[in-house]
Amino acid sequence: MNEEELKNRPPDLKEITDANISIGTGEESANLVGEIIDEKYEVLSEIGQGGLGIVYKARHLIADRLVAIKILLPGKHLDKKTIVRFQREAKTAMGLKHPNIAGVQDIGIHNQMPFIVMEYVEGDPLKSYIENNSLTDSQKLDILKQSCLALEYAHKDGVVHRDIKPANIMVRTQSDGSLNVKVIDFGIAKLVDTKEEVTLTNTGDLFGTPAYMSPEQCMGEVSDNRTDIYALGCIAHELFTGASPYPSLSTLAVLNAHVNEDVPSFKAPEQLKGIDLVARKALAKNKEHRYQSAKEMFEEIEKVETGDKIHYVARESKEKRA
């Protein structure tokens, strides 16, 4: 392939390597509103900021559709290996095609800052619904079930999200009144059981949001699909209590609680007997004691809906990891 052909390849197919990466200095403009990225994305407004960068609402000028663009900003976390990892993981996420997953559409580099283009999702984050206490019990179960479907699909493709939280679950009310759930931010997911990816992600580094991190994440250990199930257990607890399992603690105290404190429990609503046990099993300290797949958790939630009895006995009072 000659130089001109390589130049014209779609951005998602170009290889980002140590040889062609130029790291930003930190002086690049963080405010991209009004700019055109990659000659086809017009940045309309800022959606929000996170630990790795900024998310913008943009318009695809050729397709005339809205997209979300995440920009990785220069900083101590952004080295050449991180950028290569970012591209590889985004490519992995591009293969996820599911009605409950916000798809990744494109990747590239703009002004020495890597970016990822994702499906723009209408609606509000689950976090807002929880804060406003605006969901019925039936809707809460529906959101958990749709989240399970998204995770089961991704996990079967070998992709672990590692940062499941209410802010990464978008909820939209459809014309018929039903809810549609989309899990976002799979672009920074990790391939399971791929030694190269484990090396690139520096297994000892913490990754996630403390309130929803599994014990193995808190200990800097390798994550797998059961890491996401633990996080969904945290969300189930929060949906029915209004608070995460270990609220109002410092970051260090939260991490310690996930590893060492008793698995929290709550009283299930009378009409939803067993949902407390579903959350408790998902929150087992030892991942061997959790649901081994999102499908298993989905099926247990269905039992709650139909009134079938949930059978779960905690292995130990503190569900020790070993």
N, C-alpha and C positions, 0 to 999 in steps of 0.2 A: 504494500500500500504506500503510495507516494505522499509527500507532505501535504499537498492540496486536498487529497482524499481524506487524510486524517483530520485535517482542519474542519472539514465539512461533516464529519460524523456527528450524530446526536450526542449532546453532552453526557448523557448517562452511559454511553459506551466508551468514552475516552478513559484511558488509564491515567490515574494520578499516581505518579511515582516520585521517589526522592529526587530524581533528575529534573522534573519539571515543576516542582513545588517551590514557590517563593513565599516565605512566611511574612505576614504583615507585621508592622512595627508597633501597632497599637494606636497610631495616629490617623488611621483610616476613619472616614466618617461613619459613625454608628447610626446616624439618622439618614435612612435611605428613601424616605418618603418623597415621591416625585421623580425618583430616578428610574431609568430603564435598565433592567438586568438581562444580560445575555441577548440583547436586542429584541426581546419579545415579552418580557414581564414588566409591566408598569406597577411600581409600588404605590399603593393607595393610602395605607395607614398602618400604624403599629398595632398589633394585637396584644403582645405581651413580651416580657423578658424572663429568661431563666438563667440557670447557672452557666450554660454553654453559649448562649447568644440571644438573639432577638427574633421574634416571629412577626412577619408582616402579612397583611392582606394585600394581594396584588391581582392584576388582571392579565391573563394571557392575551396579548394583542392580536394574535393570529386566530386563535380558536374562540376568542371573545367569551372567556369563562373566568370565574374567580378561582384563585388558588391561594394557598398559604405558603409562604417562603420562610424557612428558618435559616438565619445567617449565623455562622460560627464566628464570633468576634475574636480578634487577636488577644492573647493573654498567656499566662503561664501554663495553661492546660493545652495550648494549641501548638504542637510540634508536628514534624513531618509524619511521624508514625500515626499520630492522632488523625491527621487529615486522610491518610491512606485508609485507616480503619473506618473513618466516617464514610468514605466513598464505598467501601466494600459492604458495609452494613446497610447503606442506603440501597445498594443494588439488590441485596437480599430482600429488603422490604418491598422493593418494586415487584417482587414475585407474589406478594400477598394480595389476592383479589377476593374480597369477601364483603358482603353487605354491612357487616358490623366492624369493618376496619377502614380507616381513612387511608386511601392509597397514596403511595409515593410515586410521583410522576416524572421527576427529572432531578439531576444534580449538576453541579458545576462549581466554578470559582469566579467571584466577582470582586475586583479590586483586592486581590490576594486573600479574600475571605471565602471559604467554602460555603455553599448553600445547598439546600435541599428543597424541592418543590413538592408540596403535598396537596391532596384534595382539600378544598375549602369546605368546611362543615358548618352548615347553618345550625343554629340552636345555642344552647348554653351548657357550660360544663356541669357535671353532676354536683360539683362543689357548691354551685349556686343553689341548686334544688335542695341540698341538705341544709344549707344555711337558712333558707327561707321556709324550711319544713313544709314543702308544697307537694309532696308525693303521697299517694295512697299506698297502703301496704301492698296491694296488688301490683302497682307500678314499680315498687321497690324490688319485688321478686322478678318482674319482667326485665328490669335493668340488669339484675344479677345474671339472669339466664342468657340474655343477649351478650353480656360480657364474657360469659363462659363459652359461648359459641365462637366468639372472636379468638379467644385464647386457645381453644381446642384446635382451630384451624391453623393458627400460627405455630403452635407447638408441634403439630404433625409435620410442618415444614421445617422443623428444627430451629424455630426462632423463639427466643425468650424476650419479653418486653423489658423486664427488670425495673420499670418505674410505673407500675400500675397505681393510680391514685385518682381521686375524684376529679382533679383538674385535667386528667388525660382521658376522661370518658365524657364524650359529648352526647347530649340528649336533645332530640328534636321532636316536637309534637307534629304528627302528620295530619293530613286533611280529614282522615276518618277518626281522629282523636287518639289513635294509638301512638306509642312512643317508638322512635328509632334511635338505637344506640350505636355510636361509632367510637372505637378506641383509636386514639391518635398517638403520634410520636413513636411509631414502630421504626422510624428511620435511624434510631440510635440503639436498635436491638442488637443482640449478639447471637451468632450461630452456636448452637449447642454441640458440645463434643468435637469441636474443631480445634486442634492444638494450636494452629497458627493464630486463630482468633483469640484464644486465651492469652497467648503471648502478647498480642497487640493491645489487648485491653488491660494488661497488667493486673492479673487476677487479684493481687493484694490491694488494689484500690477499691474504695467504697464507691458504689454507684447506686443511686436511688434517692428517695425522699424519706427521711428518718421515720416519720409516723407510720409508714407503710412498708418498711424494710423487713425482710425475713431475718431470722437469726443468722443464717449462713451469710447473708449480705453484710450484716452488722459485724461479723467476724472476718470479713474480707475473703470469704471462701467462694468457690465456683458456684454459680447460680444454674438452676435448671428450671423446668416447667413448674415445679412445685414452689418455686420462689414467687411466681405470679399468682399461684393459688393462695399463698399466704397473704399477699397484698389484697386479693379479692375478699379474703376473710376479714381483713381489717375494714374494708369498705362495707361489708355486710354488717359488721358490728356498728359502724358509724351510721348506716342508714336507719337502724332500728333503735339507736340510743342518742344520736345527735352528736356523738363525739368519737374520735378514734380510740383504739384500745388503751393507749397510754397517753392521755392528753395532759397539757399544762406541765410538761417536764422539759428540762433542758435537753439539748441534742444528745449529750453524752448519757443522760439518765434514760432517755427514750431507747437508745441503742442497748443499754444494759438491760432495760426492762424486756425488750424483745427476746433477749438471750436467756435471762434468768428469772424473771418474775412469773407468777402464776398466770396461766392463760385466762384472760378476763371472760366473764360470763354476763349474761343479761336475761331478764325475764321476757320470753317471747309473748307477743300479742296472743290473746286467747284463740283467735281464728287462724293463727299461723304457728301452731305448736310444732316445735322441731327446728325452726329457723335458727334458734340460739345454738342448737347442737351442730347445725351445718357450719355456722361461723366458728364454733369452737374447734371442730375437727380441722377446718382449713387453717386455723391458727396454731396447730400443734407445733411445739418447738422442734421436735424431731421430724424431719420431712418425710421419713418413712411412715409416720403415723397420720399424715395428711391425706387428702384425696390425691391419688396418684395421677389423675388427669382431670382436666376441666370438664370433660364429659361426665365423669363420676359426680362431680359437684353439681352439674346441671341436673342430673337425674335425681339427686337428693332434693334439690329445690323443687322439682316437679312433684315429689312426694309431699312436700309441705303444702303445695297448692291443692292437692287432691285429698289431703287429710290423712295420708298414709303415715304410719309410725316410723320415726327415724330412730335407728339403733346406733348409739355411739356411747362408748364408755372411755373416759380419759385413761390413758395407760398409767400416768403418774400425776400427782397433784401439780407438779411443775413441768410435766411433759418434757423431761430431760432430753437433750439432743443426742446424747451418746447411747 
